[in-house]
């Protein structure tokens, strides 16, 4: 197992000032968005090579592998980088709750913000 992130992958990442990149976690078979975490090069290396998702905890300032204490593990199915290199999509098989509050997804608890719902018009159909 490599001890550093592949340099070709590392070179593609655009990190924030703390050296982190956002990682959106999605259930691989349903497309359900489960949570957002943060990764540095080491967390991403562990995620890519160990089959379980590892994050960098900004509050605890340490690595944490999802599920080690809760039992709610995330088993890696695929990891992709976005076109700008500033976000990752981590597709997983989620066991139990993804959110620290005990809910399946971190996006259940916040509630709908009441956005105006947009509709396609004929002109937008022409550009598909």
N, CA, C and O of each residue as an XYZ file, in Angstrom:
512
protein
N       0.848     -1.177      0.000
C       0.000      0.000      0.000
C       0.899      1.247      0.000
O       1.803      1.358      0.828
N       0.652      2.180     -0.924
C       1.497      3.376     -0.959
C       1.329      4.214      0.308
O       0.251      4.260      0.901
N       2.402      4.868      0.705
C       2.365      5.674      1.922
C       2.096      7.145      1.651
O       1.941      7.932      2.585
N       2.040      7.521      0.382
C       1.674      8.895      0.007
C       0.674      8.823     -1.137
O       0.632      7.848     -1.887
N      -0.124      9.864     -1.257
C      -1.084      9.943     -2.347
C      -0.347     10.010     -3.675
O       0.667     10.699     -3.790
N      -0.839      9.311     -4.658
C      -0.268      9.337     -6.005
C      -0.082     10.797     -6.424
O      -1.044     11.565     -6.413
N       1.144     11.192     -6.792
C       1.416     12.592     -7.144
C       0.556     13.120     -8.302
O       0.264     14.315     -8.353
N       0.152     12.249     -9.225
C      -0.692     12.725    -10.332
C      -2.088     13.090     -9.829
O      -2.718     14.002    -10.364
N      -2.572     12.389     -8.810
C      -3.854     12.738     -8.196
C      -3.687     13.998     -7.353
O      -4.499     14.919     -7.441
N      -2.651     14.039     -6.548
C      -2.396     15.191     -5.684
C      -2.296     16.487     -6.491
O      -2.789     17.530     -6.059
N      -1.664     16.421     -7.652
C      -1.481     17.607     -8.493
C      -2.809     18.138     -9.039
O      -2.905     19.315     -9.387
N      -3.818     17.294     -9.115
C      -5.122     17.711     -9.641
C      -5.992     18.403     -8.600
O      -6.973     19.057     -8.954
N      -5.645     18.267     -7.318
C      -6.465     18.821     -6.248
C      -6.216     20.309     -6.043
O      -5.074     20.770     -6.036
N      -7.308     21.050     -5.875
C      -7.232     22.463     -5.493
C      -7.779     22.550     -4.079
O      -8.985     22.448     -3.855
N      -6.874     22.740     -3.130
C      -7.221     22.712     -1.720
C      -7.558     24.108     -1.200
O      -7.155     25.113     -1.785
N      -8.312     24.158     -0.080
C      -8.571     25.439      0.563
C      -7.330     25.855      1.347
O      -6.303     25.179      1.284
N      -7.414     26.952      2.080
C      -6.249     27.458      2.815
C      -5.749     26.492      3.890
O      -4.594     26.568      4.309
N      -6.620     25.586      4.332
C      -6.232     24.593      5.343
C      -5.703     23.309      4.699
O      -5.374     22.353      5.402
N      -5.619     23.286      3.364
C      -5.120     22.103      2.669
C      -6.167     21.030      2.448
O      -5.834     19.869      2.210
N      -7.439     21.418      2.528
C      -8.532     20.449      2.456
C      -9.360     20.613      1.191
O      -9.397     21.680      0.578
N     -10.017     19.531      0.822
C     -10.948     19.529     -0.302
C     -12.252     18.902      0.191
O     -12.241     17.952      0.973
N     -13.377     19.450     -0.280
C     -14.686     18.934      0.120
C     -14.918     17.569     -0.521
O     -14.565     17.339     -1.678
N     -15.519     16.670      0.256
C     -15.846     15.333     -0.236
C     -17.341     15.103     -0.028
O     -17.803     14.950      1.102
N     -18.084     15.080     -1.121
C     -19.517     14.805     -1.080
C     -19.687     13.294     -1.094
O     -19.153     12.608     -1.965
N     -20.433     12.782     -0.125
C     -20.615     11.339      0.001
C     -22.027     10.974     -0.451
O     -23.013     11.549      0.008
N     -22.097     10.002     -1.362
C     -23.356      9.605     -2.000
C     -23.517      8.092     -1.922
O     -22.558      7.347     -2.118
N     -24.740      7.644     -1.634
C     -25.039      6.211     -1.676
C     -24.917      5.749     -3.125
O     -25.559      6.318     -4.007
N     -24.115      4.740     -3.379
C     -23.761      4.344     -4.739
C     -24.937      3.858     -5.576
O     -24.947      4.085     -6.786
N     -25.923      3.201     -4.983
C     -26.982      2.595     -5.791
C     -28.248      3.435     -5.896
O     -29.044      3.230     -6.813
N     -28.453      4.374     -4.980
C     -29.671      5.188     -5.021
C     -29.408      6.628     -5.431
O     -30.332      7.334     -5.833
N     -28.160      7.073     -5.335
C     -27.828      8.462     -5.629
C     -28.105      9.405     -4.481
O     -27.892     10.610     -4.611
N     -28.576      8.885     -3.356
C     -28.885      9.712     -2.186
C     -27.612     10.394     -1.673
O     -26.600      9.732     -1.448
N     -27.666     11.723     -1.488
C     -26.538     12.461     -0.929
C     -26.589     12.307      0.581
O     -27.585     12.659      1.213
N     -25.514     11.780      1.161
C     -25.503     11.434      2.574
C     -24.881     12.507      3.455
O     -25.422     12.835      4.511
N     -23.758     13.050      3.031
C     -23.035     13.997      3.874
C     -21.925     14.668      3.084
O     -21.655     14.306      1.939
N     -21.289     15.642      3.701
C     -20.093     16.292      3.166
C     -19.032     16.233      4.255
O     -19.292     16.561      5.412
N     -17.853     15.819      3.876
C     -16.722     15.797      4.796
C     -15.542     16.486      4.141
O     -15.659     17.020      3.037
N     -14.417     16.475      4.814
C     -13.211     17.148      4.324
C     -12.051     16.167      4.291
O     -11.891     15.342      5.191
N     -11.247     16.268      3.246
C     -10.085     15.396      3.100
C      -8.851     16.210      2.745
O      -8.913     17.182      1.993
N      -7.730     15.783      3.310
C      -6.439     16.239      2.827
C      -5.840     15.073      2.035
O      -6.504     14.057      1.828
N      -4.608     15.215      1.601
C      -3.994     14.167      0.791
C      -3.966     12.818      1.512
O      -4.217     11.781      0.898
N      -3.664     12.830      2.804
C      -3.575     11.573      3.542
C      -4.944     10.915      3.697
O      -5.057      9.698      3.550
N      -5.972     11.687      3.987
C      -7.324     11.115      4.107
C      -7.766     10.523      2.773
O      -8.375      9.454      2.739
N      -7.462     11.211      1.677
C      -7.818     10.695      0.361
C      -7.015      9.431      0.048
O      -7.564      8.469     -0.490
N      -5.740      9.424      0.375
C      -4.922      8.224      0.144
C      -5.515      7.025      0.890
O      -5.651      5.940      0.325
N      -5.861      7.231      2.147
C      -6.440      6.141      2.929
C      -7.760      5.670      2.313
O      -8.019      4.470      2.223
N      -8.582      6.618      1.896
C      -9.873      6.279      1.287
C      -9.681      5.466      0.016
O     -10.398      4.493     -0.217
N      -8.714      5.862     -0.807
C      -8.475      5.175     -2.079
C      -7.838      3.799     -1.904
O      -8.000      2.931     -2.761
N      -7.121      3.593     -0.810
C      -6.356      2.348     -0.671
C      -6.893      1.378      0.372
O      -6.462      0.225      0.412
N      -7.832      1.820      1.224
C      -8.298      0.950      2.309
C      -9.731      0.458      2.141
O     -10.152     -0.442      2.868
N     -10.488      1.022      1.208
C     -11.864      0.572      0.991
C     -12.883      1.119      1.965
O     -14.059      0.762      1.887
N     -12.467      1.971      2.873
C     -13.340      2.652      3.831
C     -13.025      4.143      3.740
O     -11.902      4.522      3.407
N     -14.010      4.986      4.033
C     -13.831      6.429      3.904
C     -13.172      6.997      5.155
O     -13.599      6.734      6.279
N     -12.127      7.779      4.934
C     -11.434      8.503      5.994
C     -11.539      9.992      5.719
O     -11.358     10.436      4.585
N     -11.833     10.760      6.757
C     -11.919     12.219      6.655
C     -10.886     12.855      7.577
O     -10.296     12.200      8.436
N     -10.684     14.170      7.367
C      -9.949     14.978      8.324
C     -10.995     15.738      9.127
O     -11.799     16.474      8.554
N     -10.996     15.572     10.436
C     -11.928     16.284     11.302
C     -11.373     17.674     11.602
O     -10.340     17.813     12.256
N     -12.065     18.692     11.120
C     -11.613     20.061     11.369
C     -11.775     20.436     12.832
O     -10.967     21.201     13.358
N     -12.792     19.919     13.498
C     -13.019     20.274     14.904
C     -12.056     19.538     15.838
O     -11.560     20.131     16.796
N     -11.787     18.268     15.577
C     -10.892     17.482     16.433
C      -9.439     17.520     15.957
O      -8.526     17.117     16.678
N      -9.243     18.010     14.736
C      -7.913     18.065     14.126
C      -7.219     16.708     14.154
O      -6.094     16.562     14.630
N      -7.955     15.704     13.611
C      -7.396     14.355     13.513
C      -8.145     13.600     12.418
O      -9.232     14.000     12.001
N      -7.548     12.508     11.964
C      -8.202     11.653     10.984
C      -9.257     10.822     11.680
O      -9.088     10.419     12.831
N     -10.348     10.568     10.973
C     -11.358      9.648     11.492
C     -11.937      8.849     10.348
O     -12.331      9.381      9.310
N     -11.971      7.554     10.580
C     -12.545      6.652      9.595
C     -14.010      6.442      9.962
O     -14.333      5.964     11.049
N     -14.870      6.804      9.048
C     -16.305      6.756      9.295
C     -16.715      5.360      9.738
O     -16.452      4.374      9.048
N     -17.365      5.287     10.901
C     -17.896      4.034     11.403
C     -17.050      3.333     12.447
O     -17.521      2.376     13.062
N     -15.814      3.773     12.672
C     -14.968      3.073     13.640
C     -15.535      3.113     15.053
O     -15.376      2.148     15.800
N     -16.191      4.201     15.439
C     -16.779      4.261     16.778
C     -18.286      4.032     16.750
O     -18.844      3.488     17.704
N     -18.950      4.438     15.676
C     -20.414      4.326     15.609
C     -20.902      3.011     15.016
O     -22.033      2.592     15.265
N     -20.046      2.361     14.229
C     -20.479      1.177     13.494
C     -21.154      1.513     12.174
O     -21.514      0.611     11.418
N     -21.332      2.798     11.884
C     -21.995      3.254     10.655
C     -20.944      3.508      9.574
O     -20.654      4.651      9.220
N     -20.393      2.435      9.072
C     -19.269      2.511      8.139
C     -19.694      2.905      6.733
O     -20.840      2.712      6.327
N     -18.742      3.459      6.010
C     -18.915      3.770      4.596
C     -17.892      2.968      3.812
O     -16.686      3.168      3.951
N     -18.394      2.048      2.979
C     -17.530      1.214      2.152
C     -17.436      1.834      0.766
O     -18.453      2.043      0.105
N     -16.229      2.126      0.330
C     -15.983      2.841     -0.922
C     -16.378      1.995     -2.125
O     -16.021      0.820     -2.221
N     -17.120      2.611     -3.040
C     -17.472      1.992     -4.320
C     -16.797      2.716     -5.471
O     -16.420      2.084     -6.458
N     -16.636      4.040     -5.364
C     -15.957      4.830     -6.400
C     -15.618      6.195     -5.828
O     -16.307      6.694     -4.937
N     -14.543      6.801     -6.349
C     -14.171      8.167     -5.975
C     -13.848      8.918     -7.252
O     -13.059      8.457     -8.077
N     -14.473     10.096     -7.406
C     -14.254     10.929     -8.596
C     -13.866     12.334     -8.157
O     -14.209     12.777     -7.061
N     -13.152     13.019     -9.024
C     -12.778     14.414     -8.788
C     -13.549     15.281     -9.780
O     -13.743     14.890    -10.930
N     -13.984     16.450     -9.336
C     -14.732     17.309    -10.249
C     -13.788     18.017    -11.219
O     -12.567     17.945    -11.083
N     -14.372     18.696    -12.190
C     -13.593     19.297    -13.277
C     -12.623     20.375    -12.797
O     -11.598     20.610    -13.437
N     -12.931     21.033    -11.679
C     -12.054     22.081    -11.147
C     -11.028     21.547    -10.155
O     -10.085     22.254     -9.802
N     -11.199     20.317     -9.706
C     -10.278     19.728     -8.745
C     -10.509     20.170     -7.314
O      -9.685     19.893     -6.443
N     -11.639     20.867     -7.049
C     -11.861     21.367     -5.698
C     -12.946     20.618     -4.930
O     -13.351     21.044     -3.848
N     -13.416     19.506     -5.486
C     -14.400     18.676     -4.779
C     -14.271     17.233     -5.239
O     -13.895     16.947     -6.375
N     -14.593     16.339     -4.322
C     -14.586     14.905     -4.599
C     -16.000     14.371     -4.450
O     -16.775     14.861     -3.629
N     -16.328     13.373     -5.241
C     -17.569     12.622     -5.082
C     -17.167     11.219     -4.655
O     -16.497     10.499     -5.394
N     -17.585     10.843     -3.453
C     -17.246      9.536     -2.904
C     -18.534      8.719     -2.863
O     -19.435      9.000     -2.073
N     -18.609      7.713     -3.717
C     -19.779      6.846     -3.742
C     -19.503      5.659     -2.826
O     -18.458      5.013     -2.910
N     -20.474      5.388     -1.946
C     -20.264      4.412     -0.888
C     -21.454      3.476     -0.744
O     -22.538      3.716     -1.277
N     -21.212      2.404     -0.006
C     -22.281      1.582      0.531
C     -22.330      1.951      2.011
O     -21.453      1.568      2.785
N     -23.352      2.688      2.391
C     -23.487      3.202      3.758
C     -24.151      2.161      4.653
O     -25.191      1.602      4.304
N     -23.544      1.907      5.805
C     -24.138      1.044      6.819
C     -24.705      1.957      7.902
O     -23.958      2.693      8.547
N     -26.015      1.914      8.103
C     -26.635      2.734      9.140
C     -26.666      4.211      8.791
O     -26.693      4.590      7.620
N     -26.661      5.030      9.819
C     -26.768      6.476      9.667
C     -25.456      7.076      9.158
O     -24.372      6.659      9.566
N     -25.568      8.054      8.269
C     -24.381      8.765      7.814
C     -24.122      9.995      8.678
O     -22.977     10.423      8.825
N     -25.175     10.561      9.248
C     -25.057     11.807     10.003
C     -24.752     11.533     11.473
O     -25.218     10.545     12.041
N     -23.972     12.409     12.076
C     -23.645     12.265     13.497
C     -24.867     12.428     14.396
O     -24.817     12.078     15.575
N     -25.974     12.960     13.846
C     -27.205     13.104     14.627
C     -28.010     11.810     14.675
O     -29.000     11.714     15.399
N     -27.578     10.812     13.897
C     -28.262      9.532     13.869
C     -29.227      9.362     12.712
O     -29.897      8.335     12.613
N     -29.309     10.363     11.826
C     -30.185     10.249     10.658
C     -29.417      9.656      9.485
O     -28.188      9.710      9.432
N     -30.160      9.096      8.559
C     -29.567      8.448      7.388
C     -28.667      9.418      6.626
O     -27.556      9.060      6.236
N     -29.148     10.653      6.414
C     -28.399     11.665      5.675
C     -28.334     12.950      6.489
O     -29.255     13.256      7.246
N     -27.267     13.689      6.340
C     -27.127     14.963      7.042
C     -28.079     16.026      6.485
O     -28.222     17.098      7.073
N     -28.721     15.737      5.370
C     -29.593     16.724      4.741
C     -31.057     16.534      5.117
O     -31.923     17.209      4.561
N     -31.354     15.630      6.050
C     -32.719     15.458      6.561
C     -33.049     16.482      7.634
O     -34.159     17.011      7.675
N     -32.090     16.760      8.497
C     -32.352     17.557      9.695
C     -32.525     19.050      9.421
O     -33.243     19.724     10.159
N     -31.891     19.575      8.391
C     -31.901     21.013      8.153
C     -33.199     21.553      7.606
O     -33.514     22.726      7.803
N     -33.951     20.724      6.926
C     -35.218     21.165      6.360
C     -35.051     21.896      5.047
O     -33.977     22.405      4.726
N     -36.128     21.936      4.301
C     -36.179     22.622      3.012
C     -36.091     24.126      3.240
O     -36.779     24.653      4.114
N     -35.281     24.807      2.494
C     -35.099     26.245      2.648
C     -36.102     27.073      1.853
O     -36.047     28.302      1.891
N     -37.008     26.432      1.140
C     -38.071     27.155      0.457
C     -37.649     27.836     -0.833
O     -38.141     28.918     -1.151
N     -36.759     27.226     -1.568
C     -36.307     27.808     -2.836
C     -37.446     27.834     -3.848
O     -38.297     26.944     -3.861
N     -37.455     28.871     -4.703
C     -38.397     28.923     -5.807
C     -38.037     27.796     -6.767
O     -36.872     27.628     -7.126
N     -39.028     27.034     -7.176
C     -38.802     25.898     -8.060
C     -38.802     26.392     -9.501
O     -39.760     27.018     -9.955
N     -37.728     26.105    -10.206
C     -37.611     26.503    -11.612
C     -38.223     25.476    -12.537
O     -38.356     24.303    -12.185
N     -38.586     25.915    -13.695
C     -39.168     25.042    -14.717
C     -38.434     25.249    -16.024
O     -38.063     26.374    -16.360
N     -38.223     24.182    -16.757
C     -37.646     24.290    -18.101
C     -38.656     24.961    -19.019
O     -39.866     24.791    -18.874
N     -38.131     25.723    -19.961
C     -39.014     26.245    -21.007
C     -38.533     25.686    -22.341
O     -37.523     24.985    -22.397
N     -39.242     25.989    -23.393
C     -38.900     25.422    -24.696
C     -37.496     25.824    -25.115
O     -36.780     25.006    -25.692
N     -37.081     27.046    -24.847
C     -35.750     27.512    -25.227
C     -34.669     26.674    -24.534
O     -33.686     26.299    -25.173
N     -34.834     26.376    -23.244
C     -33.821     25.573    -22.541
C     -33.765     24.155    -23.106
O     -32.712     23.518    -23.068
N     -34.861     23.664    -23.617
C     -34.897     22.323    -24.240
C     -34.031     22.297    -25.511
O     -33.469     21.258    -25.857
N     -33.927     23.437    -26.202
C     -33.143     23.495    -27.436
C     -31.661     23.300    -27.190
O     -30.935     22.906    -28.102
N     -31.190     23.570    -25.963
C     -29.770     23.508    -25.671
C     -29.342     22.178    -25.056
O     -28.181     22.032    -24.674
N     -30.238     21.216    -24.952
C     -29.880     19.933    -24.365
C     -28.998     19.138    -25.283
O     -28.600     18.023    -24.944
